[in-house]
């Protein structure tokens, strides 16, 4: 992912984003869901990798899974915040 200059305020390199614990859990669950989808769609034999091979999952089921994952990631990203700046001395 590219970072656009001038799109974010300047922050010290030691700071990072704050992510609530439930958002972190959502990221872990989303990662596990993606690994499951990868296993479900992976070829199991040389025949499964041929052009005429068919996936046993219906396109609508895959679309639902991807939409659900996208919604979860969108929700999680909306929870990310910069830490509050310390009061000026």
Biopython code that builds the backbone (N, CA, C, O; Angstrom):
import numpy as np
from Bio.PDB.StructureBuilder import StructureBuilder

atoms = [
    (1, "UNK", "N", (0.842, -1.160, 0.000)),
    (1, "UNK", "CA", (0.000, 0.000, 0.000)),
    (1, "UNK", "C", (0.890, 1.227, 0.000)),
    (1, "UNK", "O", (1.851, 1.304, 0.764)),
    (2, "UNK", "N", (0.567, 2.193, -0.863)),
    (2, "UNK", "CA", (1.336, 3.421, -0.940)),
    (2, "UNK", "C", (0.811, 4.420, 0.069)),
    (2, "UNK", "O", (-0.388, 4.503, 0.335)),
    (3, "UNK", "N", (1.748, 5.180, 0.624)),
    (3, "UNK", "CA", (1.353, 6.252, 1.515)),
    (3, "UNK", "C", (1.469, 7.548, 0.743)),
    (3, "UNK", "O", (2.523, 7.867, 0.191)),
    (4, "UNK", "N", (0.372, 8.295, 0.710)),
    (4, "UNK", "CA", (0.358, 9.558, -0.011)),
    (4, "UNK", "C", (0.917, 10.655, 0.873)),
    (4, "UNK", "O", (0.502, 10.811, 2.022)),
    (5, "UNK", "N", (1.863, 11.417, 0.331)),
    (5, "UNK", "CA", (2.427, 12.528, 1.075)),
    (5, "UNK", "C", (1.359, 13.578, 1.312)),
    (5, "UNK", "O", (0.570, 13.905, 0.425)),
    (6, "UNK", "N", (1.353, 14.097, 2.530)),
    (6, "UNK", "CA", (0.449, 15.169, 2.856)),
    (6, "UNK", "C", (-0.961, 14.711, 3.198)),
    (6, "UNK", "O", (-1.812, 15.542, 3.515)),
    (7, "UNK", "N", (-1.232, 13.401, 3.140)),
    (7, "UNK", "CA", (-2.585, 12.940, 3.424)),
    (7, "UNK", "C", (-2.821, 12.763, 4.923)),
    (7, "UNK", "O", (-3.970, 12.772, 5.364)),
    (8, "UNK", "N", (-1.788, 12.607, 5.693)),
    (8, "UNK", "CA", (-1.897, 12.416, 7.134)),
    (8, "UNK", "C", (-1.003, 13.421, 7.851)),
    (8, "UNK", "O", (0.028, 13.827, 7.316)),
    (9, "UNK", "N", (-1.393, 13.824, 9.059)),
    (9, "UNK", "CA", (-0.518, 14.702, 9.818)),
    (9, "UNK", "C", (0.777, 13.978, 10.165)),
    (9, "UNK", "O", (0.805, 12.753, 10.283)),
    (10, "UNK", "N", (1.827, 14.734, 10.323)),
    (10, "UNK", "CA", (3.125, 14.160, 10.658)),
    (10, "UNK", "C", (3.075, 13.572, 12.066)),
    (10, "UNK", "O", (2.592, 14.224, 12.992)),
    (11, "UNK", "N", (3.563, 12.364, 12.229)),
    (11, "UNK", "CA", (3.580, 11.679, 13.529)),
    (11, "UNK", "C", (4.989, 11.167, 13.789)),
    (11, "UNK", "O", (5.695, 10.792, 12.853)),
    (12, "UNK", "N", (5.406, 11.149, 15.055)),
    (12, "UNK", "CA", (6.706, 10.555, 15.372)),
    (12, "UNK", "C", (6.722, 9.075, 15.001)),
    (12, "UNK", "O", (5.696, 8.399, 15.071)),
    (13, "UNK", "N", (7.887, 8.580, 14.608)),
    (13, "UNK", "CA", (8.018, 7.197, 14.151)),
    (13, "UNK", "C", (7.668, 6.198, 15.248)),
    (13, "UNK", "O", (7.274, 5.074, 14.938)),
    (14, "UNK", "N", (7.799, 6.576, 16.531)),
    (14, "UNK", "CA", (7.550, 5.638, 17.619)),
    (14, "UNK", "C", (6.058, 5.446, 17.898)),
    (14, "UNK", "O", (5.682, 4.502, 18.593)),
    (15, "UNK", "N", (5.202, 6.324, 17.368)),
    (15, "UNK", "CA", (3.777, 6.185, 17.602)),
    (15, "UNK", "C", (3.160, 5.242, 16.595)),
    (15, "UNK", "O", (3.735, 4.961, 15.544)),
    (16, "UNK", "N", (1.998, 4.767, 16.930)),
    (16, "UNK", "CA", (1.269, 3.913, 16.018)),
    (16, "UNK", "C", (-0.216, 4.121, 16.221)),
    (16, "UNK", "O", (-0.639, 4.987, 16.987)),
    (17, "UNK", "N", (-0.988, 3.332, 15.538)),
    (17, "UNK", "CA", (-2.431, 3.401, 15.647)),
    (17, "UNK", "C", (-2.892, 2.652, 16.895)),
    (17, "UNK", "O", (-2.235, 1.716, 17.350)),
    (18, "UNK", "N", (-4.021, 3.075, 17.435)),
    (18, "UNK", "CA", (-4.666, 2.344, 18.517)),
    (18, "UNK", "C", (-5.772, 1.487, 17.911)),
    (18, "UNK", "O", (-6.562, 1.957, 17.093)),
    (19, "UNK", "N", (-5.813, 0.241, 18.321)),
    (19, "UNK", "CA", (-6.812, -0.679, 17.821)),
    (19, "UNK", "C", (-7.489, -1.333, 19.022)),
    (19, "UNK", "O", (-6.828, -2.022, 19.798)),
    (20, "UNK", "N", (-8.795, -1.129, 19.186)),
    (20, "UNK", "CA", (-9.489, -1.751, 20.309)),
    (20, "UNK", "C", (-9.342, -3.276, 20.266)),
    (20, "UNK", "O", (-9.141, -3.869, 19.206)),
    (21, "UNK", "N", (-9.447, -3.887, 21.439)),
    (21, "UNK", "CA", (-9.252, -5.327, 21.545)),
    (21, "UNK", "C", (-10.255, -6.113, 20.692)),
    (21, "UNK", "O", (-9.889, -7.108, 20.067)),
    (22, "UNK", "N", (-11.513, -5.672, 20.664)),
    (22, "UNK", "CA", (-12.498, -6.397, 19.854)),
    (22, "UNK", "C", (-12.192, -6.272, 18.357)),
    (22, "UNK", "O", (-12.472, -7.192, 17.589)),
    (23, "UNK", "N", (-11.622, -5.143, 17.943)),
    (23, "UNK", "CA", (-11.225, -4.978, 16.540)),
    (23, "UNK", "C", (-10.045, -5.892, 16.216)),
    (23, "UNK", "O", (-9.970, -6.448, 15.121)),
    (24, "UNK", "N", (-9.128, -6.047, 17.165)),
    (24, "UNK", "CA", (-7.993, -6.966, 16.982)),
    (24, "UNK", "C", (-8.501, -8.395, 16.837)),
    (24, "UNK", "O", (-8.020, -9.144, 15.987)),
    (25, "UNK", "N", (-9.468, -8.772, 17.662)),
    (25, "UNK", "CA", (-10.049, -10.107, 17.569)),
    (25, "UNK", "C", (-10.717, -10.303, 16.211)),
    (25, "UNK", "O", (-10.615, -11.377, 15.619)),
    (26, "UNK", "N", (-11.396, -9.279, 15.719)),
    (26, "UNK", "CA", (-12.026, -9.363, 14.395)),
    (26, "UNK", "C", (-10.977, -9.593, 13.314)),
    (26, "UNK", "O", (-11.205, -10.376, 12.393)),
    (27, "UNK", "N", (-9.833, -8.923, 13.413)),
    (27, "UNK", "CA", (-8.763, -9.142, 12.437)),
    (27, "UNK", "C", (-8.253, -10.582, 12.479)),
    (27, "UNK", "O", (-8.004, -11.186, 11.436)),
    (28, "UNK", "N", (-8.099, -11.126, 13.678)),
    (28, "UNK", "CA", (-7.649, -12.516, 13.819)),
    (28, "UNK", "C", (-8.675, -13.467, 13.203)),
    (28, "UNK", "O", (-8.311, -14.384, 12.466)),
    (29, "UNK", "N", (-9.956, -13.248, 13.505)),
    (29, "UNK", "CA", (-11.009, -14.100, 12.955)),
    (29, "UNK", "C", (-11.090, -13.983, 11.434)),
    (29, "UNK", "O", (-11.321, -14.975, 10.742)),
    (30, "UNK", "N", (-10.902, -12.784, 10.923)),
    (30, "UNK", "CA", (-10.930, -12.576, 9.470)),
    (30, "UNK", "C", (-9.773, -13.306, 8.809)),
    (30, "UNK", "O", (-9.937, -13.912, 7.750)),
    (31, "UNK", "N", (-8.612, -13.247, 9.428)),
    (31, "UNK", "CA", (-7.457, -13.979, 8.904)),
    (31, "UNK", "C", (-7.740, -15.481, 8.871)),
    (31, "UNK", "O", (-7.435, -16.149, 7.883)),
    (32, "UNK", "N", (-8.316, -16.005, 9.940)),
    (32, "UNK", "CA", (-8.645, -17.427, 9.989)),
    (32, "UNK", "C", (-9.689, -17.791, 8.919)),
    (32, "UNK", "O", (-9.609, -18.858, 8.309)),
    (33, "UNK", "N", (-10.651, -16.915, 8.699)),
    (33, "UNK", "CA", (-11.680, -17.143, 7.684)),
    (33, "UNK", "C", (-11.049, -17.182, 6.287)),
    (33, "UNK", "O", (-11.398, -18.029, 5.465)),
    (34, "UNK", "N", (-10.122, -16.263, 6.032)),
    (34, "UNK", "CA", (-9.434, -16.267, 4.733)),
    (34, "UNK", "C", (-8.605, -17.531, 4.536)),
    (34, "UNK", "O", (-8.555, -18.073, 3.432)),
    (35, "UNK", "N", (-7.955, -18.001, 5.593)),
    (35, "UNK", "CA", (-7.195, -19.259, 5.499)),
    (35, "UNK", "C", (-8.139, -20.429, 5.204)),
    (35, "UNK", "O", (-7.795, -21.322, 4.429)),
    (36, "UNK", "N", (-9.327, -20.427, 5.819)),
    (36, "UNK", "CA", (-10.312, -21.470, 5.558)),
    (36, "UNK", "C", (-10.741, -21.440, 4.091)),
    (36, "UNK", "O", (-10.796, -22.480, 3.436)),
    (37, "UNK", "N", (-11.044, -20.249, 3.580)),
    (37, "UNK", "CA", (-11.441, -20.140, 2.169)),
    (37, "UNK", "C", (-10.316, -20.603, 1.245)),
    (37, "UNK", "O", (-10.573, -21.242, 0.224)),
    (38, "UNK", "N", (-9.086, -20.287, 1.594)),
    (38, "UNK", "CA", (-7.953, -20.739, 0.780)),
    (38, "UNK", "C", (-7.880, -22.266, 0.766)),
    (38, "UNK", "O", (-7.632, -22.865, -0.280)),
    (39, "UNK", "N", (-8.096, -22.896, 1.921)),
    (39, "UNK", "CA", (-8.075, -24.365, 1.968)),
    (39, "UNK", "C", (-9.246, -24.966, 1.192)),
    (39, "UNK", "O", (-9.090, -25.981, 0.514)),
    (40, "UNK", "N", (-10.420, -24.338, 1.293)),
    (40, "UNK", "CA", (-11.592, -24.862, 0.578)),
    (40, "UNK", "C", (-11.443, -24.774, -0.938)),
    (40, "UNK", "O", (-11.969, -25.615, -1.667)),
    (41, "UNK", "N", (-10.738, -23.775, -1.402)),
    (41, "UNK", "CA", (-10.616, -23.568, -2.848)),
    (41, "UNK", "C", (-9.321, -24.126, -3.437)),
    (41, "UNK", "O", (-9.135, -24.086, -4.653)),
    (42, "UNK", "N", (-8.436, -24.639, -2.608)),
    (42, "UNK", "CA", (-7.160, -25.167, -3.090)),
    (42, "UNK", "C", (-7.377, -26.482, -3.850)),
    (42, "UNK", "O", (-8.221, -27.291, -3.464)),
    (43, "UNK", "N", (-6.617, -26.691, -4.927)),
    (43, "UNK", "CA", (-6.709, -27.962, -5.656)),
    (43, "UNK", "C", (-6.304, -29.125, -4.747)),
    (43, "UNK", "O", (-5.352, -29.012, -3.975)),
    (44, "UNK", "N", (-7.032, -30.244, -4.842)),
    (44, "UNK", "CA", (-6.734, -31.401, -4.002)),
    (44, "UNK", "C", (-6.070, -32.524, -4.820)),
    (44, "UNK", "O", (-5.522, -33.478, -4.268)),
    (45, "UNK", "N", (-6.139, -32.378, -6.138)),
    (45, "UNK", "CA", (-5.506, -33.366, -7.012)),
    (45, "UNK", "C", (-5.070, -32.639, -8.282)),
    (45, "UNK", "O", (-5.506, -31.515, -8.531)),
    (46, "UNK", "N", (-4.219, -33.265, -9.082)),
    (46, "UNK", "CA", (-3.808, -32.629, -10.337)),
    (46, "UNK", "C", (-5.008, -32.309, -11.238)),
    (46, "UNK", "O", (-4.983, -31.321, -11.972)),
    (47, "UNK", "N", (-6.056, -33.140, -11.184)),
    (47, "UNK", "CA", (-7.253, -32.895, -11.996)),
    (47, "UNK", "C", (-7.952, -31.593, -11.569)),
    (47, "UNK", "O", (-8.527, -30.897, -12.405)),
    (48, "UNK", "N", (-7.901, -31.272, -10.287)),
    (48, "UNK", "CA", (-8.546, -30.054, -9.779)),
    (48, "UNK", "C", (-7.915, -28.785, -10.333)),
    (48, "UNK", "O", (-8.523, -27.715, -10.287)),
    (49, "UNK", "N", (-6.718, -28.897, -10.846)),
    (49, "UNK", "CA", (-6.005, -27.719, -11.338)),
    (49, "UNK", "C", (-6.147, -27.529, -12.853)),
    (49, "UNK", "O", (-5.582, -26.591, -13.416)),
    (50, "UNK", "N", (-6.897, -28.416, -13.511)),
    (50, "UNK", "CA", (-7.103, -28.309, -14.945)),
    (50, "UNK", "C", (-8.126, -27.218, -15.268)),
    (50, "UNK", "O", (-8.976, -26.908, -14.433)),
    (51, "UNK", "N", (-8.055, -26.635, -16.462)),
    (51, "UNK", "CA", (-8.992, -25.560, -16.831)),
    (51, "UNK", "C", (-10.465, -25.965, -16.750)),
    (51, "UNK", "O", (-11.313, -25.129, -16.437)),
    (52, "UNK", "N", (-10.781, -27.233, -17.027)),
    (52, "UNK", "CA", (-12.188, -27.655, -17.001)),
    (52, "UNK", "C", (-12.671, -28.055, -15.600)),
    (52, "UNK", "O", (-13.843, -28.392, -15.427)),
    (53, "UNK", "N", (-11.795, -28.022, -14.618)),
    (53, "UNK", "CA", (-12.184, -28.381, -13.247)),
    (53, "UNK", "C", (-13.169, -27.352, -12.694)),
    (53, "UNK", "O", (-13.086, -26.163, -13.000)),
    (54, "UNK", "N", (-14.093, -27.832, -11.882)),
    (54, "UNK", "CA", (-15.088, -26.947, -11.287)),
    (54, "UNK", "C", (-14.884, -26.892, -9.781)),
    (54, "UNK", "O", (-14.485, -27.872, -9.152)),
    (55, "UNK", "N", (-15.161, -25.746, -9.230)),
    (55, "UNK", "CA", (-15.078, -25.551, -7.792)),
    (55, "UNK", "C", (-16.388, -26.008, -7.171)),
    (55, "UNK", "O", (-17.464, -25.708, -7.689)),
    (56, "UNK", "N", (-16.298, -26.731, -6.069)),
    (56, "UNK", "CA", (-17.513, -27.264, -5.458)),
    (56, "UNK", "C", (-18.311, -26.182, -4.720)),
    (56, "UNK", "O", (-19.439, -26.432, -4.295)),
    (57, "UNK", "N", (-17.750, -25.013, -4.568)),
    (57, "UNK", "CA", (-18.478, -23.904, -3.939)),
    (57, "UNK", "C", (-19.180, -23.084, -5.010)),
    (57, "UNK", "O", (-18.614, -22.810, -6.068)),
    (58, "UNK", "N", (-20.394, -22.704, -4.732)),
    (58, "UNK", "CA", (-21.141, -21.880, -5.688)),
    (58, "UNK", "C", (-20.632, -20.442, -5.633)),
    (58, "UNK", "O", (-20.231, -19.969, -4.569)),
    (59, "UNK", "N", (-20.646, -19.741, -6.770)),
    (59, "UNK", "CA", (-20.194, -18.346, -6.793)),
    (59, "UNK", "C", (-20.917, -17.467, -5.782)),
    (59, "UNK", "O", (-20.301, -16.585, -5.185)),
    (60, "UNK", "N", (-22.218, -17.692, -5.578)),
    (60, "UNK", "CA", (-22.958, -16.868, -4.625)),
    (60, "UNK", "C", (-22.441, -17.087, -3.198)),
    (60, "UNK", "O", (-22.426, -16.155, -2.394)),
    (61, "UNK", "N", (-22.024, -18.299, -2.888)),
    (61, "UNK", "CA", (-21.472, -18.575, -1.557)),
    (61, "UNK", "C", (-20.140, -17.861, -1.373)),
    (61, "UNK", "O", (-19.882, -17.276, -0.321)),
    (62, "UNK", "N", (-19.294, -17.911, -2.398)),
    (62, "UNK", "CA", (-18.016, -17.200, -2.314)),
    (62, "UNK", "C", (-18.231, -15.697, -2.230)),
    (62, "UNK", "O", (-17.549, -15.015, -1.465)),
    (63, "UNK", "N", (-19.167, -15.177, -3.008)),
    (63, "UNK", "CA", (-19.456, -13.750, -2.974)),
    (63, "UNK", "C", (-19.916, -13.334, -1.582)),
    (63, "UNK", "O", (-19.509, -12.285, -1.082)),
    (64, "UNK", "N", (-20.756, -14.142, -0.961)),
    (64, "UNK", "CA", (-21.225, -13.851, 0.394)),
    (64, "UNK", "C", (-20.047, -13.828, 1.373)),
    (64, "UNK", "O", (-19.943, -12.932, 2.210)),
    (65, "UNK", "N", (-19.172, -14.814, 1.260)),
    (65, "UNK", "CA", (-18.002, -14.870, 2.151)),
    (65, "UNK", "C", (-17.122, -13.639, 1.981)),
    (65, "UNK", "O", (-16.705, -13.031, 2.966)),
    (66, "UNK", "N", (-16.840, -13.272, 0.742)),
    (66, "UNK", "CA", (-15.987, -12.109, 0.496)),
    (66, "UNK", "C", (-16.646, -10.823, 0.958)),
    (66, "UNK", "O", (-15.967, -9.947, 1.494)),
    (67, "UNK", "N", (-17.953, -10.687, 0.766)),
    (67, "UNK", "CA", (-18.654, -9.490, 1.215)),
    (67, "UNK", "C", (-18.634, -9.397, 2.741)),
    (67, "UNK", "O", (-18.421, -8.322, 3.301)),
    (68, "UNK", "N", (-18.856, -10.521, 3.404)),
    (68, "UNK", "CA", (-18.811, -10.538, 4.866)),
    (68, "UNK", "C", (-17.421, -10.144, 5.371)),
    (68, "UNK", "O", (-17.298, -9.365, 6.316)),
    (69, "UNK", "N", (-16.389, -10.679, 4.744)),
    (69, "UNK", "CA", (-15.017, -10.339, 5.139)),
    (69, "UNK", "C", (-14.735, -8.861, 4.898)),
    (69, "UNK", "O", (-14.121, -8.207, 5.742)),
    (70, "UNK", "N", (-15.165, -8.334, 3.778)),
    (70, "UNK", "CA", (-14.958, -6.920, 3.483)),
    (70, "UNK", "C", (-15.684, -6.046, 4.503)),
    (70, "UNK", "O", (-15.132, -5.047, 4.965)),
    (71, "UNK", "N", (-16.911, -6.411, 4.857)),
    (71, "UNK", "CA", (-17.666, -5.643, 5.849)),
    (71, "UNK", "C", (-16.971, -5.662, 7.206)),
    (71, "UNK", "O", (-16.901, -4.638, 7.885)),
    (72, "UNK", "N", (-16.460, -6.821, 7.600)),
    (72, "UNK", "CA", (-15.760, -6.928, 8.889)),
    (72, "UNK", "C", (-14.491, -6.069, 8.895)),
    (72, "UNK", "O", (-14.184, -5.402, 9.883)),
    (73, "UNK", "N", (-13.762, -6.098, 7.779)),
    (73, "UNK", "CA", (-12.546, -5.290, 7.702)),
    (73, "UNK", "C", (-12.876, -3.799, 7.694)),
    (73, "UNK", "O", (-12.186, -3.014, 8.345)),
    (74, "UNK", "N", (-13.912, -3.402, 6.972)),
    (74, "UNK", "CA", (-14.337, -1.998, 6.973)),
    (74, "UNK", "C", (-14.681, -1.544, 8.382)),
    (74, "UNK", "O", (-14.263, -0.470, 8.816)),
    (75, "UNK", "N", (-15.447, -2.369, 9.099)),
    (75, "UNK", "CA", (-15.840, -2.032, 10.469)),
    (75, "UNK", "C", (-14.599, -1.894, 11.362)),
    (75, "UNK", "O", (-14.507, -0.969, 12.169)),
    (76, "UNK", "N", (-13.664, -2.809, 11.210)),
    (76, "UNK", "CA", (-12.444, -2.775, 12.015)),
    (76, "UNK", "C", (-11.609, -1.541, 11.697)),
    (76, "UNK", "O", (-11.102, -0.886, 12.607)),
    (77, "UNK", "N", (-11.464, -1.223, 10.429)),
    (77, "UNK", "CA", (-10.667, -0.055, 10.044)),
    (77, "UNK", "C", (-11.265, 1.245, 10.562)),
    (77, "UNK", "O", (-10.530, 2.187, 10.859)),
    (78, "UNK", "N", (-12.581, 1.308, 10.674)),
    (78, "UNK", "CA", (-13.222, 2.514, 11.222)),
    (78, "UNK", "C", (-12.931, 2.692, 12.709)),
    (78, "UNK", "O", (-13.111, 3.785, 13.245)),
    (79, "UNK", "N", (-12.483, 1.631, 13.381)),
    (79, "UNK", "CA", (-12.184, 1.710, 14.805)),
    (79, "UNK", "C", (-10.738, 2.140, 15.096)),
    (79, "UNK", "O", (-10.402, 2.450, 16.239)),
    (80, "UNK", "N", (-9.901, 2.160, 14.083)),
    (80, "UNK", "CA", (-8.492, 2.523, 14.261)),
    (80, "UNK", "C", (-8.390, 4.025, 14.548)),
    (80, "UNK", "O", (-9.012, 4.836, 13.862)),
    (81, "UNK", "N", (-7.618, 4.382, 15.546)),
    (81, "UNK", "CA", (-7.440, 5.780, 15.935)),
    (81, "UNK", "C", (-5.981, 6.070, 16.246)),
    (81, "UNK", "O", (-5.237, 5.189, 16.676)),
    (82, "UNK", "N", (-5.586, 7.308, 16.022)),
    (82, "UNK", "CA", (-4.284, 7.773, 16.482)),
    (82, "UNK", "C", (-4.375, 7.993, 17.981)),
    (82, "UNK", "O", (-5.428, 8.404, 18.468)),
    (83, "UNK", "N", (-3.303, 7.733, 18.736)),
    (83, "UNK", "CA", (-3.320, 8.016, 20.161)),
    (83, "UNK", "C", (-3.413, 9.530, 20.387)),
    (83, "UNK", "O", (-2.970, 10.326, 19.559)),
    (84, "UNK", "N", (-3.990, 9.899, 21.512)),
    (84, "UNK", "CA", (-4.081, 11.317, 21.857)),
    (84, "UNK", "C", (-2.680, 11.876, 22.061)),
    (84, "UNK", "O", (-1.815, 11.220, 22.641)),
    (85, "UNK", "N", (-2.466, 13.096, 21.578)),
    (85, "UNK", "CA", (-1.170, 13.754, 21.763)),
    (85, "UNK", "C", (-1.027, 14.180, 23.214)),
    (85, "UNK", "O", (-1.990, 14.650, 23.819)),
    (86, "UNK", "N", (0.171, 14.022, 23.781)),
    (86, "UNK", "CA", (0.372, 14.473, 25.169)),
    (86, "UNK", "C", (0.248, 15.984, 25.234)),
    (86, "UNK", "O", (0.573, 16.676, 24.270)),
    (87, "UNK", "N", (-0.220, 16.503, 26.363)),
    (87, "UNK", "CA", (-0.360, 17.950, 26.497)),
    (87, "UNK", "C", (0.996, 18.644, 26.306)),
    (87, "UNK", "O", (2.034, 18.125, 26.719)),
    (88, "UNK", "N", (0.969, 19.806, 25.683)),
    (88, "UNK", "CA", (2.208, 20.574, 25.483)),
    (88, "UNK", "C", (2.710, 21.058, 26.825)),
    (88, "UNK", "O", (1.931, 21.485, 27.678)),
    (89, "UNK", "N", (4.015, 20.989, 27.006)),
    (89, "UNK", "CA", (4.606, 21.397, 28.290)),
    (89, "UNK", "C", (4.766, 22.882, 28.389)),
    (89, "UNK", "O", (5.247, 23.385, 29.404)),
]
sb = StructureBuilder()
sb.init_structure("model")
sb.init_model(0)
sb.init_chain("A")
sb.init_seg("    ")
for serial, (resi, resn, name, xyz) in enumerate(atoms, 1):
    if name == "N":
        sb.init_residue(resn, " ", resi, " ")
    sb.init_atom(name, np.array(xyz, "f"), 0.0, 1.0, " ", f" {name:<3s}", serial, name[0])
structure = sb.get_structure()
